[in-house]
Amino acid sequence: MDLTPILSLERITFAYPGRPALFREFSLSLGEGERLGLHGPNGSGKTTLLRLIVGLETPQAGGISYRGRLAAGEAELRELRRGVGLVMQNSDDQLFSATVLEETAFGPLNLGLRRREARDRAMETLEGLGLAELAGRATHRLSMGEKKMVALASVLSMRPGALLLDEPAASLDDDSRGRIIDILRRQALARIVVAHDRDFLRQTASTFIRLGGPGGPEPVPEL
Amino acid sequence: MLTELRDRESSLLRRLDPRTLLVSAAGAAFCFSAIRGLAPSCLCLAFGAALAALRGFPVLPLLKRLAAANVFVLFIWLTVPPTLPGEAVAVLGPLAWSREGVALAALITVKSNAILLSFLALLSGTSLPLVGCALERLRAPAKLAFLFLFTCRQIQVVGEEWQRLWTAAKLRGFVPRNSPHTYRTIGNLLGLLFVNAADRSRRMHEAMLLRGFEGRFHSATELKGSPADRRFALAFFAVLAGLLLLDRHPGAISWI
């Protein structure tokens, strides 16, 4: 059995220019099926950590490995991004295609799938999430809850090995929030969930890290 | 949609592949702009009107649309005849409208309306993403198709952002007047609009990179041509060739 973690952050140090360090020699690993919840006050670096993982920010020291390979160059970074899907906090930033089907097929097409295969995979993903009826809808006409769901579908259609979710239930009503929880509980994928909503985190993660404490990030047994 | 003009649902043009429509529209624009004579240009205008009739547009909304677009043509009439040297046909104070200037302005008016009518008839009702997809399938440069699609999307995003900012200002009692406060506020709103739009486009680009985007846009839309497309394209380009021939060799038509 392969015990190599999907993701590992090794002694990461990161600070935005002119600001105190958010992470000092911080290490973290995410194994198969692991469900990690991150919480902490605003500005504690939750979103930054997710951006560091997918290479949208570069640490000043330390490295990030995907399945044991250090994501040091463009090729490794591409590999990491294919295997680790990030669902952004603001779905409007993530949805740019004209229709939901096009949006969901965007990733598979970039993976090199043929048009028909990409469409089939997109439809399959939408059906799996109960969103098939949205396939032909314009992305900018969706409700906030639908946008969140479609953003998740657009990442899942790439069949990633791990999911990073940045405030997936923020600004959602109870129904939409419940739907997201149901979907996540059905997914066996390893994931890191960032949320202020502790109840949401309890339902979607099994281990927790608190950011922004005086001693830096620290694991907490429960919320 | 390119326009909200309602057309006849049974129109032949509605059933054609977007690639056929796009190539035809580009061909019409190229041909009409290459024509030099006023009489052949009038025939182009008639051809454009025939296409609009084939599309089944209601006359009044179509004329309103043309009138709006002709505001730009009005500037041509105000600037070209008084500035082009030639035989004066009308004098107003220090300005003299030349016959050559009037002829040129008339030619531009007729040709631009012919192109406009053709584009409305051929591409109205085709969604912009479909046009972008057709560009991609026609092997237009990948960057062009990508820029076209994302410019359309960004214009929409910027428009929505402007609405949000404007509403936020109005909710706090802002009433635009001819005052320094108004100009300062609008300046601030515009500044914020551009900053927000730049931030938003950066985040969108990041979202694309995260899903494997490497500079080439792929569309999942399936396009299917049919024999009707080939017949239409053949007839359409035959008419364009005839118009060009008539313009360059008027004698050839009398020979036929």
Interface residues (C-beta under 8 A of the other chain):
Chain A: V54 L56 R78 R81 R82 G85 L86 M88 N90 D92 D93 Q94 F96 S97 A98 T99 L101 E102 A105 F106 G107 L109 N110 L111 R115 R116 A118 R119 A122 H140 S154 V155 M158
Chain B: S127 L128 P129 L149 F150 R153 Q156 E160 R200 R203 M204 E206 A207 M208 L209 L210 R211 G212 F213 E214 H218 S219 A220 T221 E222
